[in-house]
Amino acid sequence: MDNNGPLHAAGATILAHENTKKRMSEAHDLLVLNLHFPASPADALPQQTFVTTHKLQANGETLLLEHVPPAHTDTDIFIRYQKSNVIQTGDVFFNGIYPYIDAVTGGKVNGMIAACDKILPYANDSTKIVPGHGPLGNKADVVKFRDMLVTTRDRVQKLKSAGKTAQEAVAAKPLADLEDTWGKGFFNGDVFVQILYTTL
């Protein structure tokens, strides 16, 4: 989003889900990561928005944009490039690492799982899947990510339902066996437990 203003000044139309304009107009904090984001300047805000789906034609390609339920945030979309058999997932898919799910802007772990379930039927074994973060992926990578989300959600939900605080849930180390596989990204399993706790 940092490049929206210069792109708009160069003649581009910024297109996004309707919630994106609202979210970009407000300052917000990523509490678990202790980060602050100011409101975007007016020239960086989307000039065109959509609610559920939007179709574009560009360079001989058909792009289908589709909103998903609150996942990473409540602004998430994915884009299908029909001719090229490519899906751009944005931040509803982090390939090989724990994702950030932003409860402050409506993010939900169950929405992340639902977003994967929405994307997977559009993919086949040849589909290139572009994650929000991590290397280029494929259908199998999205399945692994979805399964990790289900496992981690269930483990943290069990602790939360038992009355554990977020700090007690972290101390229980429920993701210790997943750390070598998933914990080498932006943050480790202890931080992801805190993130999950806020989104359940």
Secondary structure, 3 states (H helix, E strand, C coil): CCCHHHHHHCCCCCEEEHHHHHHHCCCEEECCCCEEECCCCHHHCCCEEECCEEEEEECCEEEEEEECCCCCCCCCEEEEECCCCEEEEEEEEECCCCCCCCHHHCCCHHHHHHHHHHHHHHCCCCCEEEEEECCCECHHHHHHHHHHHHHHHHHHHHHHHCCCCHHHHHHCCCCHHHHHHHCCCCCCHHHHHHHHHHHC
